[in-house]
C-alpha cells in the first residue's frame, strides 16, 4: 500500500482561501457589469444616435441573455467540467466586453451585450457551487459571507466608478475597465480551480431547453418592458404572454415525461431547496428595488444632487458588508435566526420609508439604507446554506443555476411591479388632489404659500400643477415602499417550514 501511494501521489489541493478569492473575483467581475451600464445610457443615446426606447435594450437584452443561459450551468459543468466552464466563461466575457468598447452603432453593441450575458451567466451559480463543495459545513457560513460581499460590492461601486470614467473620458472606458479584472480572474482560475470529476458525455435536452428559454425570455420581456408598453393594453405584451403560457406548458409536460429532462425534477423533492427557491425569489425582489426607486425620488422630488444620492446609496452598500460579516460570525447558530432577523430589518426599513415625506432628511435615508443592507446581508448567507444543505454534491451546479435564475427574475419582476405601483397610484392621487385645487381652496390662500403659485397667471398655474404632481408622486413612492415592507413581513411564516440538517448526501 505504501509503495502504491508513493508511486501515484495525489496532486495537492489548492488552498481554500485562494479558491474563495478566485471565485469571488470572477463573480465580482460579472456583478460589476449589472449596474455599471445604467449610468452611461444617456451618453450611449447621444453617441449612437438612439432613442431612449432603443438604448434601453442595452440593459434588457443583457438581462434576458443572462436568464436564458443561467440554467445551462449544470449541464455545461457535467459535460465539460467546472474548470473549463469558468475559464472559457471569463475569456469570452472579456472578449465581449472589449467588443462592446469598440461598437460604433447600436446593433453591434446589443449583440455584444447579449454575449456578456451569455458568457457571464455561469459565473455566479458555478462560483457558489464551488464554494459549497470546497468548504466543510462548519466553515461554510463564513465562506458564503465573503462570497456574498463580492456579489454586492461590484454593483455598489460600479455606478460611481462608471459615472466618473464616463464623465472624465467617455462611455467606452466603462467596458475597458473590465478587461484587467478579467485578466486577473482568468489567471487565478487557471492556477487554483480544479475539476473534482471528469466531464461526461451528457446529452442536452434540447426540447426542454428551448421551451424553457422561450418561456424565460417572454417572462423577462414582459416584466422589463411592461410599464413602457402599458402592460396588457399592448398587443405586443399580450402576444408574449400567450407564448409564455404555451412554452411553459410544453416545458412542464416534457419534464414530466422525459428520461433526462433539462431541469432535474429530483431537485424539487428536497424540501429545503424548494423552500429556498421561494425565499431566494423573495430575496431577489427585496434586494435591488430600493436602489432603483430612491434615486429618481430623491432627485426629481426633493432636488438632491447626484453626489449626495451616491453617498446615500453607498450607506446601503456599507450595511450589506456589515450584514455579511455578521452572518459569517453567526454560522454556528440556527440559520433561521439570521433569516428572521434579516427579513425583519428589511421590513422595518421598508415601513420607515413608506412614512417618508417631501422633507425627509439625508440621515433618515442613510439610516434606513444601512438597515436594509444589514438585513439583506444577514438573510443571504443562511438562505444559501439552508437551500443547499441537504442536496447531493453532484446536483450543486444545476441547483445553484436555478437558484440564481430565480433571484435575478425576482429582482426584475418586483422592480417592474414597484414602478407600476408608483406610476399608477400617483395618477390616482393626482386626480384626487386636483379636485381640491380651486381658487377657493383655503390652503392656497395661506400666507406661507403666497407667491409660490397663483391662479391668475399661466406660470402660476403651472407651478401649482407641478406641486400637485410632486405630492402625488410622493404618495406613489410611499405606497411602493409599503408594498416592499408587506412582502418582507408576509414571508416570515415561510421560514417555519425550513428543516435544519447539517449533513449532506455524498
C-alpha positions in Angstrom: 0.0 0.0 0.0 2.8 2.4 0.8 4.7 1.6 -2.4 1.5 2.2 -4.4 0.8 5.5 -2.7 4.4 6.7 -3.3 4.1 5.7 -7.0 0.9 7.6 -7.5 0.7 10.6 -5.2 -2.4 12.7 -5.3 -1.9 16.3 -6.5 -2.0 18.8 -3.8 -5.4 20.6 -3.4 -5.3 24.4 -3.9 -5.7 26.4 -0.7 -9.3 27.0 0.2 -8.6 30.7 0.7 -7.3 31.1 -2.8 -10.2 29.3 -4.3 -12.5 31.7 -2.4 -10.6 34.7 -3.7 -10.7 33.2 -7.2 -14.4 32.6 -7.5 -15.2 35.9 -5.7 -13.1 37.7 -8.3 -14.9 36.0 -11.1 -18.3 36.8 -9.6 -17.4 40.4 -8.8 -16.3 40.8 -12.4 -19.8 39.9 -13.7 -21.7 41.6 -10.9 -20.0 44.9 -11.7 -21.5 44.9 -15.2 -25.1 44.6 -13.9 -25.3 48.2 -12.8 -22.3 50.0 -14.4 -24.0 50.3 -17.8 -27.0 52.1 -16.4 -25.0 55.3 -15.7 -23.8 55.6 -19.4 -27.2 55.2 -21.1 -27.6 59.0 -21.7 -24.1 59.0 -23.3 -24.9 55.9 -25.4 -28.1 57.6 -26.6 -26.2 60.5 -28.0 -23.1 58.7 -29.2 -25.1 56.0 -31.1 -28.0 58.3 -32.2 -30.6 56.2 -30.5 -33.9 57.0 -28.9 -34.4 56.3 -25.1 -36.6 53.3 -26.1 -33.9 51.9 -28.3 -31.0 52.4 -25.9 -32.9 50.7 -23.1 -32.4 47.4 -24.9 -28.8 47.6 -23.9 -29.9 46.6 -20.4 -33.0 44.5 -21.3 -31.2 42.1 -23.8 -28.4 41.5 -21.4 -30.8 40.5 -18.6 -32.7 38.2 -21.0 -29.5 36.6 -22.2 -28.3 36.0 -18.6 -31.7 34.5 -17.7 -31.6 32.1 -20.7 -28.0 31.0 -20.1 -28.0 30.6 -16.3 -29.9 27.2 -16.2 -27.4 25.7 -18.6 -24.6 25.9 -16.0 -25.4 22.4 -14.6 -25.3 20.8 -18.0 -22.1 22.6 -19.0 -20.3 21.6 -15.8 -21.4 17.9 -16.3 -20.3 18.0 -19.9 -17.0 20.0 -19.8 -16.0 20.2 -16.1 -16.1 23.2 -13.8 -12.5 24.4 -14.7 -13.2 24.6 -18.4 -16.5 26.3 -17.9 -15.1 29.0 -15.7 -12.0 29.6 -17.8 -13.9 29.9 -21.1 -16.7 32.0 -19.5 -14.2 34.6 -18.2 -12.3 34.6 -21.5 -15.3 35.1 -23.8 -16.8 37.6 -21.3 -13.6 39.6 -21.7 -13.8 39.4 -25.5 -17.5 40.5 -25.4 -16.5 43.5 -23.1 -13.8 44.5 -25.5 -16.1 44.3 -28.4 -18.7 46.5 -26.5 -16.0 49.2 -26.2 -15.4 49.1 -30.0 -19.0 49.3 -31.1 -19.8 52.2 -33.4 -23.6 51.6 -33.7 -26.4 50.3 -31.6 -27.0 46.9 -33.2 -23.4 45.6 -32.7 -23.5 46.8 -29.1 -26.7 44.9 -28.5 -25.1 41.7 -29.9 -22.0 42.1 -27.7 -24.2 42.8 -24.6 -26.0 39.6 -25.3 -22.6 37.9 -25.4 -21.8 39.4 -22.0 -25.0 38.0 -20.6 -24.5 34.5 -22.0 -20.8 34.1 -21.0 -21.2 35.8 -17.6 -24.3 33.9 -16.6 -22.4 30.7 -15.4 -20.0 32.6 -13.1 -22.3 33.3 -10.1 -24.0 29.9 -9.8 -20.8 28.0 -10.5 -18.9 30.1 -8.1 -21.3 29.4 -5.3 -21.4 25.7 -6.1 -17.5 25.6 -5.9 -17.6 27.4 -2.5 -20.2 25.0 -1.1 -18.3 21.9 -2.3 -14.9 23.3 -1.1 -15.7 24.3 2.5 -16.8 22.0 5.3 -20.2 22.8 6.9 -18.7 24.5 9.9 -16.8 27.0 7.7 -19.4 27.4 5.0 -21.2 30.3 6.6 -18.0 32.4 6.8 -17.1 31.5 3.2 -20.6 32.4 2.0 -20.4 35.7 3.7 -17.1 36.6 2.0 -18.5 35.3 -1.3 -21.7 37.4 -0.8 -19.7 40.5 -0.2 -18.1 40.0 -3.7 -21.5 39.8 -5.2 -22.7 43.1 -3.8 -19.5 45.2 -3.8 -19.4 45.2 -7.6 -22.9 46.6 -8.1 -22.3 49.0 -5.2 -19.2 50.7 -6.5 -19.8 50.3 -10.2 -22.2 53.3 -10.7 -19.9 55.8 -9.1 -16.8 54.4 -10.8 -18.5 54.1 -14.2 -20.0 57.6 -13.9 -16.6 59.1 -13.2 -14.9 57.3 -16.1 -17.8 58.3 -18.5 -17.6 61.9 -17.4 -13.8 62.3 -17.5 -13.2 60.1 -20.6 -16.1 58.5 -22.4 -18.5 55.6 -22.2 -16.1 53.1 -23.9 -13.8 53.2 -20.8 -16.6 51.6 -18.7 -16.2 48.4 -20.7 -12.4 48.7 -21.0 -12.3 48.9 -17.2 -13.4 45.3 -17.1 -10.5 43.9 -19.1 -7.8 44.0 -16.5 -10.2 42.5 -14.0 -10.9 39.7 -16.5 -7.2 39.0 -16.9 -6.7 38.7 -13.2 -9.7 36.5 -12.7 -8.6 34.2 -15.6 -5.1 33.8 -14.2 -6.4 33.0 -10.7 -8.9 30.4 -12.2 -6.2 28.9 -14.3 -4.0 28.3 -11.2 -6.5 27.4 -8.5 -9.6 25.9 -10.0 -9.5 22.1 -10.3 -12.0 19.5 -11.6 -13.2 17.0 -9.0 -14.8 14.9 -11.7 -14.2 14.3 -15.3 -16.6 15.7 -17.9 -19.2 13.2 -19.1 -20.9 12.7 -22.4 -24.2 14.2 -21.2 -26.8 15.0 -23.9 -28.6 18.3 -23.6 -32.4 18.1 -23.6 -33.0 20.4 -26.4 -36.8 20.3 -26.2 -36.8 21.3 -22.6 -34.0 23.8 -23.0 -35.7 25.6 -25.9 -39.2 25.6 -24.3 -37.7 26.9 -21.0 -35.6 29.5 -22.8 -38.6 30.8 -24.7 -40.7 31.0 -21.5 -37.9 32.8 -19.6 -37.3 35.2 -22.5 -41.0 36.1 -22.7 -41.3 36.5 -18.9 -38.2 38.8 -18.8 -39.5 40.8 -21.7 -42.9 41.3 -20.0 -41.6 42.4 -16.7 -38.8 44.6 -18.2 -41.0 46.3 -20.9 -44.5 46.0 -19.4 -44.6 49.5 -17.9 -43.2 51.1 -21.1 -45.7 49.2 -23.2 -48.7 49.9 -20.9 -48.8 46.2 -19.9 -51.8 44.2 -21.2 -53.2 47.1 -23.1 -50.4 46.4 -25.6 -50.8 43.7 -28.3 -47.1 43.0 -28.0 -47.3 42.2 -24.3 -50.4 40.0 -24.9 -48.5 38.1 -27.6 -45.5 37.5 -25.3 -47.9 36.4 -22.5 -49.5 33.8 -24.8 -46.2 32.5 -26.0 -45.0 32.3 -22.3 -48.0 30.2 -21.3 -47.7 27.8 -24.2 -43.9 27.3 -24.0 -44.1 26.8 -20.2 -46.8 24.2 -20.6 -44.6 22.4 -23.1 -41.7 22.6 -20.7 -43.7 21.1 -17.8 -45.2 18.3 -19.9 -41.8 17.4 -21.4 -40.1 17.5 -18.0 -42.7 15.1 -16.5 -42.2 12.6 -19.3 -38.6 12.9 -20.5 -35.9 10.4 -19.3 -33.2 13.1 -18.7 -35.0 16.4 -18.6 -33.3 19.8 -18.8 -34.1 20.6 -15.2 -34.0 17.5 -12.9 -37.3 17.1 -11.0 -35.5 15.4 -8.2 -34.3 18.8 -7.1 -37.8 19.7 -6.0 -38.1 16.6 -3.9 -35.8 18.3 -1.4 -38.0 20.4 0.8 -35.2 22.8 1.9 -34.2 23.5 -1.7 -37.8 24.0 -2.8 -38.5 26.5 0.1 -35.1 28.1 -0.7 -36.2 28.8 -4.2 -39.3 30.6 -3.0 -37.2 32.5 -0.4 -34.5 33.5 -3.0 -37.2 34.7 -5.3 -38.4 37.0 -2.5 -34.8 37.9 -1.7 -34.3 39.0 -5.3 -37.5 41.1 -5.1 -36.2 42.8 -2.0 -32.5 43.2 -2.9 -32.3 45.9 -5.6 -35.7 47.5 -5.6 -34.8 50.4 -3.3 -31.7 51.2 -5.3 -34.0 51.7 -8.3 -36.7 53.7 -6.6 -34.7 56.0 -4.3 -32.5 57.9 -6.9 -35.4 59.3 -9.0 -37.4 60.1 -5.9 -34.6 62.0 -4.2 -33.5 63.8 -7.4 -36.8 64.6 -9.0 -39.0 65.3 -6.0 -36.5 66.7 -3.4 -33.7 68.1 -5.5 -30.9 66.0 -4.0 -27.6 66.3 -6.0 -26.1 63.3 -7.7 -23.2 63.2 -5.4 -25.4 63.1 -2.3 -27.5 60.3 -3.8 -24.4 58.3 -4.5 -23.3 58.7 -0.8 -26.8 57.6 0.4 -26.7 54.5 -1.8 -23.2 53.8 -0.5 -24.6 53.7 3.0 -26.7 50.7 2.0 -23.7 49.0 0.5 -21.8 49.5 3.8 -24.7 48.0 5.6 -24.6 44.9 3.3 -20.9 44.4 4.0 -21.6 44.6 7.8 -24.5 42.2 7.3 -22.4 39.6 5.5 -19.7 39.9 8.2 -22.2 39.3 11.0 -23.8 36.4 9.1 -20.4 34.8 8.8 -20.0 35.1 12.6 -23.4 33.6 13.2 -22.7 30.4 11.2 -22.8 28.2 14.3 -26.4 29.3 15.2 -29.7 28.2 13.8 -29.7 29.7 10.2 -33.4 30.5 10.6 -32.4 33.1 13.2 -30.4 35.1 10.6 -33.1 34.9 8.0 -35.8 36.1 10.5 -33.7 39.0 11.8 -32.7 39.9 8.2 -36.3 39.9 6.9 -37.5 41.8 10.0 -34.8 44.5 9.4 -35.7 44.8 5.7 -39.4 45.1 6.5 -38.7 47.7 9.2 -36.7 49.8 6.8 -39.4 49.5 4.2 -42.1 50.6 6.6 -40.0 53.6 7.7 -39.5 54.6 4.0 -43.3 54.3 3.5 -43.5 57.2 6.0 -41.1 59.4 4.1 -42.4 62.8 3.1 -41.0 65.6 0.9 -39.0 67.0 3.8 -37.1 63.8 4.6 -33.6 64.4 5.7 -30.5 62.6 4.4 -29.8 60.9 7.7 -33.2 59.1 7.6 -32.5 57.9 4.1 -29.0 56.7 5.0 -30.0 55.0 8.3 -32.8 53.0 6.6 -30.4 52.1 3.8 -28.0 50.7 6.4 -30.9 48.7 7.9 -31.7 47.3 4.5 -28.1 46.4 3.8 -27.6 44.6 7.1 -30.9 42.8 6.6 -30.1 41.6 3.1 -26.6 40.5 4.2 -27.9 38.6 7.2 -30.5 36.9 5.1 -28.4 35.8 2.2 -25.8 33.6 3.9 -28.2 31.3 5.9 -30.6 31.2 3.0 -27.7 29.9 0.8 -26.8 27.4 3.5 -30.3 26.1 4.1 -31.2 25.8 0.4 -28.2 23.5 -0.4 -27.8 21.8 3.0 -29.5 18.5 2.1 -28.7 18.3 -1.6 -26.3 15.7 -3.1 -23.0 17.3 -4.1 -23.4 16.2 -7.7 -26.6 18.3 -8.0 -25.0 21.6 -6.8 -24.1 23.2 -10.2 -27.6 22.6 -11.6 -29.3 23.6 -8.3 -27.2 26.8 -8.0 -28.0 27.9 -11.5 -31.8 27.5 -10.9 -31.3 29.3 -7.5 -29.7 32.3 -9.1 -32.1 32.4 -12.0 -35.0 32.9 -9.6 -33.0 35.5 -7.7 -32.5 37.6 -10.9 -36.0 37.1 -12.1 -37.4 38.2 -8.7 -35.4 41.4 -9.0 -36.7 42.1 -12.5 -40.3 41.2 -11.5 -40.6 43.3 -8.4 -38.8 46.3 -9.8 -41.4 46.4 -12.6 -44.3 45.9 -10.1 -42.9 48.7 -7.9 -42.5 51.2 -10.7 -46.0 50.3 -11.8 -47.3 50.9 -8.3 -45.5 54.3 -8.2 -46.9 55.5 -11.5 -50.5 54.2 -11.2 -51.1 55.2 -7.6 -49.5 58.6 -8.3 -52.0 59.1 -11.1 -54.9 58.2 -8.9 -53.7 60.5 -6.1 -53.1 63.4 -8.6 -56.8 63.1 -9.7 -58.0 63.2 -6.1 -55.8 66.2 -5.2 -56.7 68.1 -8.3 -60.4 68.1 -7.3 -59.5 70.3 -4.3 -57.3 72.7 -6.2 -59.6 75.7 -6.8 -59.3 79.4 -6.2 -61.5 78.9 -3.2 -59.2 76.4 -1.5 -58.2 77.6 1.9 -54.7 76.2 1.7 -53.9 78.2 -1.5 -54.6 81.5 0.4 -52.3 80.8 3.4 -49.6 83.4 3.8 -46.7 80.9 3.9 -47.5 79.7 0.4 -48.4 83.1 -1.1 -46.2 83.9 -4.1 -45.2 80.3 -4.8 -48.1 79.8 -7.2 -51.3 81.6 -8.2 -54.5 81.1 -10.2 -54.1 84.4 -12.0 -51.2 83.6 -14.4 -50.2 80.7 -16.6 -46.8 80.3 -14.9 -48.6 80.3 -11.5 -51.0 77.6 -12.6 -48.0 75.6 -14.0 -46.3 75.8 -10.7 -49.5 74.7 -8.9 -49.8 71.7 -11.2 -46.2 70.8 -10.7 -46.6 70.9 -6.9 -49.7 68.7 -7.0 -47.8 66.2 -9.2 -44.9 66.2 -6.8 -47.2 65.5 -3.9 -48.9 62.7 -5.8 -45.6 61.1 -6.8 -44.5 61.1 -3.2 -47.7 59.2 -2.3 -46.9 56.7 -5.1 -43.4 56.1 -3.7 -44.8 55.7 -0.2 -47.2 53.1 -1.5 -44.4 51.2 -3.2 -42.3 51.1 -0.1 -45.3 49.9 1.9 -45.7 47.1 -0.6 -42.0 46.3 -0.1 -42.4 46.2 3.7 -45.5 44.0 3.4 -43.7 41.4 1.3 -41.0 41.1 3.9 -43.4 40.5 6.8 -45.7 38.2 4.9 -42.7 36.0 4.0 -41.6 35.4 7.6 -44.0 32.5 8.4 -42.5 30.5 5.5 -39.3 30.1 7.5 -41.1 27.8 9.9 -41.1 25.1 7.2 -37.3 25.0 6.9 -35.7 21.8 8.1 -32.3 22.0 9.8 -29.9 19.3 8.8 -26.1 19.8 8.7 -25.1 16.7 6.8 -25.0 16.2 3.1 -25.6 13.1 1.0 -22.5 12.3 -1.0 
